[in-house]
Amino acid sequence: MDVNQVLEGTLSPDAAIRTSAEQQLTQAAEANFQEYLTTLAGELANEQGQTTIRVAAALALKNAFSAREYARLRQVQERWLNQLDPTIKSQVKDLALKTLASNDGRVGQASAQFVASIAAIELPRHQWPELMGQLVQNVGEGQSHQKQASLRAIGFICESDDVELRESLSQHSNAILTAVVQGARKEETNDDVRDAAITALSDSLEFVRTNFENEGERNYIMQVICEATQADDSRIQEGAWGCLNRIMGLYYDKMRFYMEKALFGLTIQGMKSDEEDVAKLAVEFWCTVCEEEISIEDDNNQAQQEGSTELRDYFNFARIATQEVVPVLLELLAKQDEDAADDEYNTSRAAYQCINLWSQTVGSPIAQPVLTFVEKNLRSDDWHYRDAAVSAFGAIMEGPDESMLGPLVKQALPVLIGMMDDRVVQVKDSAAYALGRITETMTDAIEPATHLTPLITALFTGLASQPKMASSCCWALMNLAERFSGEPGCQENPLTPHFQASITHLLQVTERPDADNQLRTAAYEVLNTFVTYAANDSIPMVANLSNVIFERLEKTIPMQQQVVSVEDKMTLEEMQTSLTSVVIAIIGRLEREIQPQADRIMTILLQLLNTANAKSSVPDTVFAAVGSLANSLEEGFEPYMGSFVPFLYNGLNNQDEASLCSMSIGLTSDITRALGVKIQPYCDNLMNCLLNDLRSTTLGNQFKPAILQSFGDIAQAIGGHFETYLHVVAQVLQQAAQVSINQETSYEMLDYIISLREGIMDAWAGTIAAMKLGGKQHLLQQYIESIFQLLNVVHADPNRTEALLRSAMGVIGDLSTAFPNGEYQDFFRQDWLTAMAKEVRANRDFQERTRETARWARLEIKKQIGGAETAMS
């Protein structure tokens, strides 16, 4: 193998050449890994070699010890640890470190990546102890290119996500800090070195906590970073602001002195920088301040509620700086770029985000500087300032006291509605978004008789006139529909007079020839919301709308044969999904009154399933519509099962399409609850599918709780007939109950275990009820002890949720009513059981139905232990 030719091939733009070269490297590594490493390390260190070849060698070496999948990563790391001669490993590492001094900067930085990949293996195992010392020496004594490459290596090591590596780095904090601070000082004359040092410092901040606790070291670090914000090179400035952002997030409690002495002034200077990236980062510093102060206030409030006196330091940085910093942010709002893409994050949008967070942090004190700016600029001839004024007003809708903000909103509403007619589309869009914020957070300030007609008219006019405004107008309209829906089942609500015209507007928008997918989808979402919250007076209009929607959906089915491009396919699928979503809303609103349309609906839904392409998102929405129809028809859904159930089986068995499989599991529960005992003929297949999903290695753990809940639903539906499945389901539930929580359990795993236990409890509740209903409760005898063991685990777990406790209370009551003659009285006599029921019943933070379930469980416990008379008194 010509190693140079192969390495060059890995960088080829020709995919075939590149793939072939990568395969040759893989084969060479498998054939003789030691020779592979020494050959590539030699090419990397060869100062006479071509830059591209040496860089390719470094990347190949790095890739030999890198992998995205955890199992594969551990496998390749194990190969380095246990399958190589120590002499070879030492030789390869020495060559890599030597290459950091290469005169070719690209090669040095590529070598830094390889050094970091080996460090990730060895440092957590207390190997390569000389590495950090060598990198520090390189930064202190080396040439500029060696300093830069060594700093890059430190940065790559510190930015790793490897948990074991990150834990080990605190042992090297002195060496890391010595190197990066030395390279970041203003005395360093090479800007590339200083930039690399600042980047490495930012990556290392989490691991130098011990050093940051030391006032002298902390002062020096902060001095170096603050000086770096004044560097001539914008890269260094940006890196310094990035450091300050991370420091504020990590070490808020240490920042009071620096805020007072330097950072207030530096941030204002930074926000006024002509370099946009510098200005954005200076703004983001204050975003970090606000986020930290919101978090601290939440933590302290919770601590006080729990009776704790240990509160986090809270310095009110944002409140103190309001009068100086907020006016600067408001000026930055006026730096809009009319050519910016909708998702482009620029200085103006950073300033908006910061004002929004500031409002949530300080509340009412932000109103005065913002209102001063708004009053000054709302009528400005410069559209940038009109737009900034509108945006600023919308940004403070969350935070200030509503009693203070309400009158201001009432006063501003006619002006904002009028600005929907501004001659500049950016101002119109900002006005629509501000109205959306008001309709979301300050609905009480909107007076239906005064504001609703002009507001709805303006929003629909904006929706019809400018695609750019579509999302803002739709969001505001959906908020209005929800906020003015009235009580559930009310005869009319404030939107009733506007309902028919609104539906007509939305149908027109969705049929516009120039409507793109985004506009059409947004309009259908608004239609959904209006239907969902329609008052009873509007029901006849919903029924009329259903005919239009069904007809439109029917017309999309033959279009499947006309799809010729990916774009056509996506457009058709979005249209079918949107229309089907409206069908769901119509079914939900009409409830039993949908019965006359059921045949037509199911015919359409089955046709959509028959014509849907592989990997299509349409079946997910169709399944949701079927579930909604089943809930409305209940036992009346049974005639459609013969035609639909093959699709349900396919969905349950389609483990490669996780979202469809998940939807199928939920739909199984919906249909089961709807049909009751009429589901029995389909239960063998359904149970087999669900058990296969439960055992699947393809599906994630998050599917298991819903599957267990489905077992409970099936049991409750078919009663004593569930005996057929009792043994296998009970085994599954007992096995699932063994999953435990310990100190090493991650938050994600903790959430899963809690959900799993809720699923187990729901399954046992359904099973117990089924056996009792069928007079077969004696079949539960062998499982009683394990059920009480799980109840005890729930009682002892401080992480238990209200939903889990409610389910547990239900199981206690169900067991008592299933065995009313005291057969298992000893289990009910356990003190912890009574204590748990009392605790849940007495918790005023829980919902009434939870406390009522606990009250029932408590009565049943008393009956079991002979206290029925006391319980009834």
URGIQUI-V337589 format. One line per field, one symbol per residue. phi: phi as a letter, one per 40 degrees, with the letter a starting at -180 (. if undefined). burial: 1 if it has 24 or more other C-alpha atoms within 12 Angstrom, else 0. A space follows every 10 residues. Layout:
phi=???
burial=???
This chain:
phi=.ccccccccc bccccccccc cccccccccc cacccdcccc cccccccccc dccccccccc cdccbbaccd cccccccccc cbbbcdcccc cccccccccd cdccdccdcc cdccdcccdc ccccbfbfcc dccccccdcc bccdccdccc cccccccccc cccccccccc cbcccdcdcc cccccccccc cccccccccc ccccdccbdd ccccdccccc dccccccccb ccccccdccc cccccccccc bdcbcddccc cacdcccccc cccccdcccc ccccdcccdc cccccccccc ccccccgcbc bccbbfdccc cdcccddccc ccdcccbccc ccbccbcccc ccdccccccc cbgddccccc cdccccbcbd cccdcccccc cccccbcbhc cccccdcccd ccddcccccc bdcbcccccc cccccccccc bbcccccdcc bcccccdccc cccccbdccd cccccccccc cccbcgcdgc caadcdcbcc ccccdccccc ccccccdccc ccccccddcc cdbccdccdd cccccdcccc cccccccccd cbcbbccccc cccccccccc ccddcccccc fcccdcccdc cccccccccc bcccgcccdd cccccccccc cccfcccdcc cdccddccdc ccccccbdcc cccccccdcd cccccgcccd dbcdcccccc cccccccccc dcccdccccc dcccdccbfc ccddbdcccc cccccccccb bacccccccc dccccccccc cccccccccc ccccgbcccc dcbddccccc dccccccccd bccccccccc cdccccccbc cgdbdccccc cccccccccc cccccccccc cccccccccc cccccgbccc ccc
burial=0011111111 1000000000 1101100110 0011011111 1111111010 1111111111 1111110000 0000011011 1000000011 0111111111 1111111111 1111111111 1111000100 1111111111 0111111111 1111111111 0100111111 0111111111 1111110101 1111111111 1111111110 1100000100 1111111111 1001111111 1111111111 1111100110 0011011111 1110011111 1111111111 1111010000 0000000000 0101111110 1110111111 1111110000 0000011111 1111111111 1111111111 1011101100 0011111111 1111111111 0000110111 0111111111 1100111111 1111111111 1110111100 1111111111 1111111111 1111111111 1111100000 0011110111 0110111111 0000111111 1111111111 1111110110 1110110011 0111011001 0000000011 1111111111 1111111111 1001101100 1101111110 1100011111 1111111111 1111111101 1001101111 1111100111 1111111111 1111111111 0110011011 1111000010 1111111111 1111111111 1110110011 0111011001 1000000001 0111111111 1111111111 1110001011 0011011101 1111100011 1111111111 1111111111 0001101100 0011011111 1000000001 1111111111 1111100000 000
